[in-house]
Amino acid sequence: MSKERKYRDDEVRQILDLAIGQDEAPPPQLPATDGLTIGQLQEVGREVGLSPNRVSQAVAAFETRGVTLPRTRALGLPVSIGSVVALPRSPTDLEWERLIAELRTTFGAKGEVTSHGSLREWSYGTLHAFVEPAETGYRLRLTDTRAALLGVGTLLGGFFLSLGILVLLVLLGREDPGARLLFPLFMSAGGGGLMALSAMTLPGWARTQEQRMEHISRYAMSLLAEPGTEAG
């Protein structure tokens, strides 16, 4: 049986604020508890005239405030991004399959699916989506990185460009010391060109991937807003 998340008192009040709305009556006074599940929250909502569906929507809105992880930067450029959103519970097998389908559609890749105990993962290259246990239940963690591509791509690109120029010079009989200096010069130029390309593309990549991650987080919360059922 999956461990269902419990919401702390301060989280319960924020969820009820969202469910009731700013222009309506204030949320009810709640006794101190060690946390409430979604089902218990829905019972509290019924006492003040809120439908279970409205409470579920408020929970989804609250949860999709998930944390966007700080970008890791190299030479001032974003090379690693991620987000974490707490889930109300672990997805059922059918819900996990639906989440995988949405990941494939959103990121345009089939990817690979693995699982280790209660940890589930979908990955495509450096892009990873984890559903994993957390202190208060489960969470969806999404990460992607371009750090390796920035460093290795710049180095290899500059090297092969410079090597090609050097071979061309040798074939043309230009073997004097001055000509040989062109090797590091062209290597630097090639690396600089790739750095310039990275500077133009990496910020857009980071924004696009973060928007896709936000969509996946919202989808996951909507998917898990109601008690789960396995396919029968």
C-alpha positions in Angstrom: 0.0 0.0 0.0 1.4 3.4 -0.9 2.1 6.0 1.7 -0.3 8.9 1.4 1.0 12.4 2.0 -0.3 14.3 5.0 -0.5 18.1 4.9 0.8 20.2 7.9 -1.5 22.7 9.6 0.0 25.6 7.7 -0.4 23.8 4.4 -4.0 22.9 5.3 -4.9 26.6 5.9 -3.3 27.6 2.6 -5.2 24.9 0.7 -8.5 25.9 2.4 -7.8 29.5 1.5 -7.5 28.5 -2.1 -10.6 26.4 -2.0 -12.8 29.0 -0.3 -11.5 32.0 -2.2 -10.5 35.5 -1.1 -14.0 37.0 -1.5 -15.8 34.4 0.6 -15.9 33.4 4.3 -12.6 32.8 6.2 -11.4 29.2 6.6 -12.7 27.3 9.7 -10.7 27.0 12.9 -8.9 23.7 12.9 -7.7 21.7 15.9 -4.0 20.9 16.0 -3.2 17.6 14.2 -0.2 15.7 13.0 -1.4 16.3 9.4 -4.4 15.6 7.1 -4.6 13.5 4.0 -6.6 14.6 0.9 -9.5 12.5 2.0 -9.5 14.1 5.5 -9.2 17.6 3.9 -12.2 16.8 1.8 -14.2 15.9 4.9 -13.2 19.2 6.5 -14.3 20.9 3.3 -17.7 19.3 3.4 -18.3 20.8 6.9 -18.0 24.3 5.4 -19.9 23.6 2.2 -17.0 22.8 -0.1 -17.3 19.9 -2.6 -14.5 17.3 -2.7 -13.7 18.3 -6.2 -13.1 21.9 -5.2 -10.8 20.8 -2.4 -8.9 18.5 -4.9 -8.5 21.5 -7.2 -7.2 23.6 -4.4 -4.7 20.9 -3.5 -3.5 20.7 -7.1 -3.1 24.5 -7.2 -1.2 24.4 -4.0 1.1 21.6 -5.0 1.9 23.0 -8.4 3.7 25.8 -6.6 6.5 23.2 -6.6 10.1 24.4 -6.3 12.1 25.3 -9.4 15.7 24.4 -8.5 18.3 27.1 -8.9 20.1 26.9 -12.3 23.7 25.6 -12.3 25.8 27.9 -14.4 29.1 27.7 -16.2 30.7 30.8 -17.6 27.5 32.6 -16.7 25.4 30.2 -18.9 22.6 27.9 -17.5 23.8 24.3 -17.9 21.7 22.4 -15.4 18.0 22.9 -14.5 15.4 21.1 -12.4 12.2 21.2 -10.5 10.7 19.4 -7.5 7.0 19.1 -6.7 5.5 17.1 -3.7 2.9 14.5 -4.7 -0.1 13.6 -2.6 0.7 9.9 -3.0 2.5 7.4 -5.1 1.0 6.9 -8.6 -0.6 3.6 -9.4 0.8 1.6 -12.2 -1.8 2.9 -14.6 -1.2 6.5 -13.5 2.6 6.0 -13.9 2.0 4.8 -17.5 -0.1 7.9 -18.2 2.6 10.1 -16.8 5.2 8.4 -19.0 2.9 9.0 -22.0 2.7 12.7 -21.1 6.5 13.0 -20.7 7.0 11.4 -24.1 4.6 13.8 -25.7 5.9 16.9 -23.9 9.6 16.3 -24.5 9.2 14.5 -27.9 11.2 11.4 -26.9 10.4 7.8 -26.1 13.0 7.6 -23.4 13.7 4.6 -21.1 11.7 3.5 -18.1 13.2 1.9 -15.0 12.2 1.2 -11.4 14.0 0.2 -8.2 11.7 -0.6 -5.4 9.5 2.5 -4.8 11.7 4.7 -7.1 10.5 5.1 -10.7 12.4 6.8 -13.4 11.9 8.0 -17.0 15.0 9.2 -18.8 16.1 10.5 -22.2 19.8 11.3 -22.4 20.5 13.9 -19.7 16.8 14.5 -19.0 15.4 12.6 -16.0 12.0 12.3 -14.3 11.9 10.6 -10.9 9.0 9.6 -8.7 10.6 8.9 -5.4 9.9 8.7 -1.7 10.3 11.9 0.3 10.0 12.9 4.0 6.2 13.6 3.7 5.2 11.1 1.1 6.4 11.2 -2.6 7.8 13.8 -5.0 8.3 14.3 -8.7 11.8 15.4 -9.5 12.8 16.6 -13.0 16.4 17.4 -14.0 18.2 18.2 -17.2 21.8 19.3 -18.0 23.9 20.5 -20.8 27.1 21.0 -18.8 28.9 18.0 -20.4 27.9 19.2 -23.9 29.2 22.7 -23.2 32.7 21.6 -22.1 33.3 18.5 -24.3 31.6 19.9 -27.4 33.6 23.1 -27.2 36.9 21.3 -26.7 36.4 18.7 -29.4 34.9 21.1 -31.9 37.9 23.5 -31.5 40.4 20.7 -31.6 39.1 19.0 -34.8 38.7 22.4 -36.5 42.3 23.3 -35.6 43.6 19.9 -36.6 42.0 20.1 -40.0 43.6 23.5 -40.6 47.0 22.2 -39.5 46.8 19.2 -41.8 45.8 21.5 -44.7 48.8 23.8 -44.0 51.2 20.8 -43.9 49.8 19.5 -47.2 50.4 22.9 -48.7 54.0 22.9 -47.5 53.6 25.5 -44.8 55.7 24.0 -42.0 57.5 27.1 -40.7 57.1 28.0 -37.0 54.8 30.8 -37.8 52.4 28.6 -39.6 52.4 26.1 -36.6 51.2 28.9 -34.4 48.0 28.9 -36.3 47.1 25.6 -34.6 46.4 27.1 -31.1 45.0 30.2 -32.7 42.4 28.3 -34.7 41.7 26.0 -31.8 40.9 29.1 -29.7 38.8 30.6 -32.5 36.9 27.3 -33.0 36.2 27.0 -29.2 35.2 30.7 -29.1 32.7 30.2 -31.9 31.1 27.2 -30.1 31.0 29.2 -26.9 29.2 32.0 -28.8 26.7 29.4 -30.1 26.2 28.1 -26.6 25.6 31.6 -25.3 22.8 32.0 -27.9 21.1 28.7 -27.4 21.5 27.7 -23.7 19.2 30.4 -22.2 16.4 29.5 -24.6 16.9 25.8 -23.8 16.7 26.4 -20.1 13.5 28.5 -20.5 11.8 25.9 -22.7 12.7 22.9 -20.5 11.5 24.7 -17.4 8.2 25.4 -19.0 7.9 21.8 -20.0 8.7 20.7 -16.5 6.1 23.0 -15.1 3.5 21.5 -17.4 4.5 18.0 -16.3 4.3 19.0 -12.6 0.8 20.3 -13.2 -0.3 17.3 -15.1 1.0 14.9 -12.4 -0.8 16.8 -9.7 -4.0 16.8 -11.7 -3.6 13.1 -12.3 -3.1 12.3 -8.6 -5.7 14.7 -7.2 -8.2 11.9 -6.6 -7.6 8.6 -4.8 -5.9 6.2 -7.2 -7.3 3.1 -8.7 -5.5 0.4 -10.6 -6.7 -0.8 -14.0 -9.2 -3.6 -13.6 
